[in-house]
Amino acid sequence: MMISALIPAFNEEKTIGNVISVLKSCKKIDEILVINDGSEDDTSDIAKSYNIEVIDLECNLGKGGAICKGLEVSKGDIMLILDADLIGLKQKHIYDLINPIIYDNVDMTTGIFANGRITTDIAQKFAPFLSGQRAIKKYILDDINNLEITRYGFEIALTRYCDKHDVVVQEVPLNNLTHIMKEEKMGLYKGARARLKMYMDIVKTFSSNNS
């Protein structure tokens, strides 16, 4: 059973290197793909310096579109999907996400931040379905209609599909892990606008008819 790690990334030059480094240290990860989603910084060059495959997209497609580009070339039976802006990622987090699928009767795991930062912990405690850290059997992703247009509603599309099709899902606490918030990356005004756009993508996906 082959495991591929997909990392969609947009302007994540400050954190992408550490995420890749941790993945490369995990023996169970067979393939690492970074999907550079139209970044304007050094995200692509930094990722390529780790001698992994990087897919460079000319324009920003959003998370759903970027992940679909990765799925087109990935070889794995299990997809590990991680955000590129994680802080504190360790090998244990990776194994906690993939082991239930390898060894137990689980189809997808959802990682929930715990003891990282209050702001991100609370957000995921009340909305675990928005977590970007997942391990999932590839056939499930292949079966979801219009996944490429979900943008930041990607996680909602996954959650809806799993609920509808009785997919076995397990939530996994990811202790001492967090990520950089949009307001921290872009400043308060631009970050707030980006967050609003993300919420609009989520609402749009909620109202769609994805299988």
C-alpha positions as CSV (number, residue, x, y, z in Angstrom):
1,M,0.0,0.0,0.0
2,M,1.7,3.2,-1.2
3,I,1.3,6.5,0.6
4,S,1.5,9.9,-1.1
5,A,1.8,13.2,0.7
6,L,0.1,16.2,-1.0
7,I,1.0,19.7,0.1
8,P,-1.0,22.5,-1.6
9,A,0.9,25.7,-1.0
10,F,0.4,29.4,-1.7
11,N,3.1,31.8,-0.6
12,E,4.4,29.6,2.2
13,E,8.2,30.1,1.9
14,K,8.6,30.5,5.7
15,T,7.2,27.1,6.6
16,I,7.1,24.8,3.6
17,G,10.7,23.6,4.2
18,N,10.0,22.2,7.7
19,V,6.9,20.4,6.5
20,I,8.8,18.7,3.7
21,S,11.7,17.8,6.0
22,V,9.5,16.0,8.5
23,L,7.7,14.1,5.7
24,K,11.1,13.0,4.2
25,S,12.1,11.6,7.6
26,C,9.0,9.3,7.7
27,K,9.8,5.9,6.2
28,K,6.1,5.1,5.5
29,I,5.8,8.1,3.1
30,D,6.5,6.9,-0.4
31,E,5.9,10.1,-2.4
32,I,5.8,13.8,-1.6
33,L,4.1,16.2,-4.0
34,V,4.0,20.0,-3.5
35,I,1.4,21.8,-5.5
36,N,2.6,25.3,-5.8
37,D,-0.7,27.2,-6.3
38,G,0.5,30.3,-8.1
39,S,2.8,31.5,-5.3
40,E,4.6,34.8,-5.7
41,D,7.4,34.1,-3.3
42,D,10.1,31.4,-3.1
43,T,7.8,28.5,-2.1
44,S,8.5,26.6,-5.3
45,D,12.3,27.0,-5.2
46,I,12.5,26.0,-1.5
47,A,10.3,22.9,-2.1
48,K,12.5,21.9,-5.1
49,S,15.6,22.2,-3.0
50,Y,14.4,19.1,-1.1
51,N,14.6,17.0,-4.3
52,I,10.9,16.2,-4.4
53,E,8.3,16.7,-7.2
54,V,6.8,20.2,-7.4
55,I,3.8,21.0,-9.6
56,D,3.9,24.7,-10.5
57,L,0.5,26.2,-11.3
58,E,0.5,29.5,-13.2
59,C,-2.5,30.9,-11.4
60,N,-4.1,30.3,-8.0
61,L,-6.8,27.5,-8.2
62,G,-7.5,27.3,-4.5
63,K,-7.1,24.2,-2.3
64,G,-9.5,22.0,-4.2
65,G,-8.1,22.7,-7.6
66,A,-4.5,22.3,-6.4
67,I,-5.2,19.0,-4.7
68,C,-6.8,17.7,-7.9
69,K,-3.7,18.6,-9.8
70,G,-1.7,16.5,-7.4
71,L,-4.2,13.6,-7.6
72,E,-3.7,13.5,-11.4
73,V,0.0,12.4,-11.0
74,S,0.1,10.8,-7.5
75,K,0.7,7.1,-7.3
76,G,-0.5,6.4,-3.8
77,D,-3.4,4.3,-2.5
78,I,-3.5,6.6,0.6
79,M,-3.3,10.4,0.4
80,L,-1.9,12.3,3.2
81,I,-2.9,16.0,2.8
82,L,-1.2,18.6,4.9
83,D,-1.2,22.4,5.0
84,A,2.0,24.0,4.1
85,D,1.9,26.5,7.0
86,L,2.1,24.1,9.9
87,I,4.2,25.0,12.9
88,G,5.5,22.2,15.2
89,L,5.0,19.2,12.8
90,K,6.6,16.0,14.0
91,Q,6.9,12.4,12.8
92,K,4.3,11.4,15.4
93,H,1.7,13.6,13.8
94,I,2.2,11.9,10.5
95,Y,2.0,8.4,11.9
96,D,-1.0,9.2,14.0
97,L,-2.8,10.3,10.8
98,I,-1.8,7.4,8.5
99,N,-1.7,4.4,10.9
100,P,-5.4,4.0,11.5
101,I,-5.9,3.6,7.8
102,I,-3.0,1.2,7.4
103,Y,-3.8,-1.0,10.4
104,D,-7.4,-0.4,11.3
105,N,-10.8,-0.3,9.5
106,V,-10.6,3.4,8.9
107,D,-11.1,5.2,5.6
108,M,-10.2,8.7,6.5
109,T,-8.6,10.5,9.5
110,T,-9.1,14.1,10.4
111,G,-6.3,15.8,12.4
112,I,-7.4,18.2,15.2
113,F,-5.0,20.7,16.7
114,A,-4.6,20.3,20.5
115,N,-2.4,22.2,22.9
116,G,-0.9,24.3,20.0
117,R,-2.4,27.8,20.3
118,I,-5.7,28.8,21.8
119,T,-6.9,30.5,18.6
120,T,-6.3,27.5,16.4
121,D,-7.3,24.9,19.0
122,I,-10.7,26.5,19.6
123,A,-11.4,26.9,15.9
124,Q,-10.8,23.2,15.2
125,K,-12.6,22.1,18.4
126,F,-15.8,23.8,17.2
127,A,-15.3,23.1,13.5
128,P,-13.3,19.9,13.1
129,F,-14.7,19.5,9.6
130,L,-12.5,22.4,8.4
131,S,-9.2,20.7,9.4
132,G,-6.7,20.7,6.5
133,Q,-4.8,17.7,7.9
134,R,-6.2,14.5,6.5
135,A,-5.2,11.0,5.5
136,I,-7.7,9.3,3.1
137,K,-8.0,6.4,0.7
138,K,-7.5,7.7,-2.8
139,Y,-10.6,6.1,-4.3
140,I,-12.8,8.3,-2.1
141,L,-11.2,11.5,-3.5
142,D,-11.6,10.1,-7.0
143,D,-15.3,9.5,-6.5
144,I,-16.2,13.1,-5.4
145,N,-17.7,15.2,-8.2
146,N,-16.4,18.7,-9.0
147,L,-13.8,18.6,-6.3
148,E,-11.5,20.8,-8.4
149,I,-13.9,23.8,-8.1
150,T,-14.4,23.6,-4.3
151,R,-11.4,25.9,-3.6
152,Y,-11.4,26.4,0.2
153,G,-14.5,24.4,0.5
154,F,-12.5,21.3,-0.1
155,E,-12.8,20.0,3.5
156,I,-16.6,20.5,3.4
157,A,-16.9,18.5,0.3
158,L,-15.0,15.7,1.9
159,T,-17.1,15.8,5.0
160,R,-20.4,15.8,3.1
161,Y,-19.3,12.8,0.9
162,C,-18.2,10.8,4.0
163,D,-21.4,11.4,5.8
164,K,-23.5,10.5,2.7
165,H,-21.5,7.3,1.9
166,D,-20.9,6.0,5.5
167,V,-17.2,6.4,5.2
168,V,-15.4,5.3,8.4
169,V,-13.7,8.5,9.8
170,Q,-11.6,8.9,12.9
171,E,-10.6,12.2,14.5
172,V,-6.9,12.3,15.6
173,P,-5.6,14.8,18.1
174,L,-2.4,16.5,16.9
175,N,-0.8,17.7,20.1
176,N,1.4,20.8,20.0
177,L,0.7,21.5,16.4
178,T,-0.7,24.8,14.9
179,H,-0.5,26.9,11.8
180,I,0.0,30.5,10.8
181,M,-3.3,32.3,10.5
182,K,-4.1,34.4,7.4
183,E,-4.1,37.7,9.4
184,E,-0.5,36.9,10.5
185,K,0.6,36.1,7.0
186,M,-1.0,39.0,5.2
187,G,-1.7,41.6,7.8
188,L,-5.1,42.3,9.4
189,Y,-6.9,43.8,6.4
190,K,-5.7,41.5,3.6
191,G,-5.9,38.5,6.0
192,A,-9.5,39.3,6.9
193,R,-10.4,39.6,3.2
194,A,-8.8,36.2,2.5
195,R,-10.6,34.6,5.4
196,L,-13.9,36.1,4.2
197,K,-13.3,34.6,0.7
198,M,-12.5,31.2,2.3
199,Y,-15.8,31.3,4.2
200,M,-17.6,32.2,1.0
201,D,-16.0,29.1,-0.7
202,I,-17.2,27.0,2.2
203,V,-20.7,28.3,2.0
204,K,-20.8,27.7,-1.8
205,T,-19.7,24.1,-1.3
206,F,-22.3,23.6,1.4
207,S,-25.0,24.6,-1.1
208,S,-23.6,22.5,-3.9
209,N,-24.6,19.0,-4.9
210,N,-21.3,17.3,-4.7
211,S,-21.7,13.5,-4.4
